[in-house]
Amino acid sequence: MTAIRKESKSERIDVRLTPSAKRIIQEAALAAHTDLSEFVLQSSLTEAEIALSRRTRFFLDADQWNKFVALLDQPTTEIPALRRLMTEPSALER
């Protein structure tokens, strides 16, 4: 999950839900050893990141596009551990 900068929590979202939905979320928060607000926040952020990662189209202005292309054009960096990981058989293949 993306790390959220440490900033003061000043924004609020109100959610209406059924008593049974609230009870389930409260039980899940309890099982996760966190309070209800933190559980809802973290769960929402996780789902938001998943939804954003599924996007297949990105719109960039000219400056963002140029920076993106410059990053793509940079030479690759050899990472020996990554090469081994990708070339050796996995534990399931042995």
N, C-alpha and C positions, 0 to 999 in steps of 0.2 A: 504494500500500500504506500502511496505517496505520502511523504512526511509533510504535515501541515505546520507552517511556521508558527512559532509561539506568539500569538497575538491575543489580545483580550477578546473575550466572547461578548459581543455587543449586539449581535443579530439574533432574531427570534423567529421560529416557525411554529405556527399553531396547527395541530393536526386533530381532526375529529375522528374518533374510532369507536367501535363497539366495545362494550365491557369485556366480551370474551377475547377480542383482539388485544386489548390492553393487558388483560391477565396473562396471555401467552408471552407478550413482550416483557412484562415484569418478571415472569418466571425465567425467561432466557437471560435477562440482565442479572438476576440472582445467580443463575448457574455460571455466568461468566465473571462473577465476583466484581460487578461494577454497578453503578447506579443507572437508573432508567434513562436519564438524559444522555449520559456518555454512551450507553449501549445503542440507543437510537441514532446518535450522531455517527458513531463508528460504523454501524451497519449501513447507514445511508451513504456515507462516504465510500465504503467498499462497493456498494451497488452502483454508485455514480461512476467510479473508476472503471468498473466492468462495462457499463453502458458506453462510456466514452472510448474505451479501447476497441469496441466493436465497430466504430465508425470506419467507413471505407473511403470517405471523401473529406479532404481538408482544404480549406480555402485560405490562401496566403496572399498578403499584399506583395507588391514588387520587392520591397526590402526584405521581408520574411522569406520570399522565394529565393532571392539571391543568397541569403545566409544558408538556407537549406541546401541549395545546389553546391555551395562552397564546402559544406560539411561532407556531402556525398563524394565530392571530387578529391578529398584528402586521401593520401595513401593509407592503406590498412596497417594496423599494428599486429605483428605476429605475437600471439599469446600461446606459448608452448603447452600450458596446462589445458587450454581450450582445444588445441589441435589433438592432444591425446584423448580428451573426452570424446571428441567427435569421430575419432578413427578407431579406438579400441572397442571391442565388443562389450555390450552392456552386461550387467549381472544376469539378466534374463536370457541372454544369448549364449552364455557359457555352458 
